Amino acid sequence: MDTLIQPAHKVMIIEDDLGISSLLASQANSMNLHVNCANCVQDAINQLKTYEPDLVLLDLGLPDADGKTFIKTFRLNFDHPILVISSRTHESEKVDALNAGADDYLTKPFGLNELKARMNALLRRHQAQNSAVQLMQLGDIEVDWQRRIITKKGEPVNLSPIEFEILNILATSRGKVVTHRNLLAKVWGGAHTDDHHYLRIYMGHLRRKLENDPTQPQYLLTVAGVGYRLEV
């Protein structure tokens, strides 16, 4: 059996072409995934109030707004993977979608085997990133998540609750960029998604406490104009 996804996982398909939407839903059903469909951005956003998908399959050319609008809204509250499936083939479209927060980009027309492989890969990766890891090692830094103990070269490092929460969020998405807005929403709430100075201050604190050279960080990396990434 080559299906690697647990039956409980949920997929949201956002596509206004009924034929393609039905094809995507059929493929997801064959993988034992629960499916919800939306035909526009606003419908999808409304569904998020009661339905939290583990994976989003998203078209960009939607009738009420560009699909990137949904990506940006989704990223305020969720870190689940987004696979863009679009007929737009220009490199700038792909770059813009990925910068907005998409995880992968598949152009139409596509093969069902490739679609399935990409869906599996995204869900596997997300499962691995969010699995309960008790210890994390970053060079001479060790983090015990369960006991909330951090040491550097064997010496304890005291983090404030906010510093610990930021580190935890970055570790959950380790290796991937977490946007400014996503970090701000998770730590301070949705009313503070534009308060980037909060992050600059606390990232500065974290780097001084954890990095050997805070001016040349090895682990807590800035992705200019987008957010931060924990390099593991």
N, C-alpha and C positions, 0 to 999 in steps of 0.2 A: 504494500500500500504506500503510494508516494505522497499522499496528502499530509502535510506537516502541521496543519492548523487545527486547533482545538475547536469542537463544534460550537462552543459558546461565543466565539468571536463574531463581532458584528461589523458589517460593511455598509457605508452610505455611498450610494451612487448618485452623482449630480450630473445629469445629462438631459438635454432637452430633445434629443433625437430618440424617438420611441424605439426604433429598431436597434440602435446601439445600446440603449439602456436595457432592453430586454436581453440582448446578447451578454452584457456584463452581468446582469442578474442571474442568468442561466449558468454562467461560469462560476459565479460565487456560490450558488446553490449546489453545484456539483462538488464543491469543496466543503460542504456542510457548514456554510456560513449563513448567519442571519442577515437579511438584506432589507434596507430601507432605501427608497428612491425619491429623489427630488428633481424637478425640472427647471429650477431657477435658484438663484442665490438666496432670495428671501425665504423661499420654502425650506431650503436647507438650514438656514439660520434658525428658523422657527422650530424645526425638528430637534435642534440641539438642546432645546429646553427640557426634553424628555428622553432623548435618545443620544447616547454617547458612543460613537462608532470607534472600533479598534483600527479601522482603515477607511480612508476616503478615496474613492475613485472620482476624479473631477475633470470635467470639460472646462475649457476656458471661455468658449464663445457661447455664453448663456444669454437668454433674452432680456433680462433685467439689469445685468451688470457683468463685468469681466470676472472670470473665476478667481483671479488674484484677490479680488475684494473678499471673497469667502475665505481664502487662505489666511489673510491678515486677521480677520475676525476670529477664525478658528484658533489661531495661534495665541490669542489672548488668554485662552483657558485650557487648551489641550495640546499635548505633545505627541499624539498618535500620528502615525505616518499618513502622508497624502501622496497618492500617485496621480499625477496629471496625465490625462489621456486626451490628446488634442491633435487637430489637423494642422496646427501652426508648426511649421518646420524651421522657421528662422532661428538662428542661434540666440539672438537677443530675447526672443520670447521664452526660450528655455531658461536662460540666465535670470530673467526677471521673475519667472515662476519659482525657481529654486531660491533666489534671494528673498522672495516673499515668505518662504517657509515650506515649500514643497520638498518632498524627499526624493522623488524620482519623476521622470518624464518619459512617456511613451507616445510615439506619434502614430496617428491613424494613416493608413490601415495597419492593423497589427495582427500578429498570429496569436491564437489562443494559448499555445504552449508558452510563448514568451510572457503573455499577460499573467498566466498562472505562476510562472517562475518568479516574476517580479513581485506579485502579491505575497507569495510564500516568503520571499527574501525579506520584504519589509516587515511582515508580521513576526518572523523569526528574530530579526534584529531587535525589534521593539521588545519582544519577550525577554531577550537576553539582557537588554539594558535595564529593564525594570525588575529583573529577578532579585530576590533578597540576597544581596552580597554583604556578608558580615564584616569583612575587612577589605580595605583598599590600600594599595601600596603605590606611592608616588616617589620614587627615588628613596630618600631617607625619611620620607613622611609616611606615617601609618595612621589610618583612620579606622577606628572601631565604631561602626554606625550604631550598633545595638547599645553599647555603653556610652556613646557620645564622647569617646576619648580620642584625642589626637596627640601624636608625639612626633617630634622631629629630632633625628639623631638620638633617640631615646629619651629626650626631654619633653615634658608636657607642653602643649600649646593651648592656650586658653582662647576660645572663640566666643564671641557674643552669640546669643540665639539667632540674630539676623545673619551674622557671618556664617554660622553653621548651616542655616537654611539655604543660603545662596550656594554654598559648597555642595550641599546635598542635591539641589536641583541640577547643578552642572554635572554632578557625578551620575545622576539618573540618565542624562543624555550624553554621557561621556563620548568624546570624539565627534560630537555634532554641535552645531551652533545653536545656542539658546538666545532668542532675540531679546533686545532690551525690554520690549513690551511684555513679553511672556514672563521674564524674570520679575519685572515690577508688579505685574498682576498677581503672580503667585505669592510674592513676599509681602507686598504692601496693599494689594487689592486693586480692583479695576479702576478706581478713581485716580490712581497714581501712575498710569501707563506712560505718561510723558515726562515724568520726573527723573530724567536720566542722571541728574547730579547725585541722586541717592546711590545709584549703582557705582558711579565713579568713586564716591567716598568709601563705600564698603569694599569694593574690589581693591582699592588702595590698601585698606586695612588687611585684607586677606593676603595680598601679595607680600606685605611687610612681614607678616607672621609666618608665611609658608615658603615663599620663594627664597633661594639663596641670594639672588640679585633682583629685587623688585622692579628695577628699571629694565631688566631683560628677562622677563618671566619665561619659565620652561613649561609650566603646567596651566596657569590661568591666563589664557590667551585672549587678546582682543581681536575681534573680526570687525574691521573699521566700518562704521555706519550700520552695522547689523546687530551685533551682540557680543557674547563671550562663549568660549569653548574650553572645556577641560581636556587637556591632552594627556592621555594615559599611556 
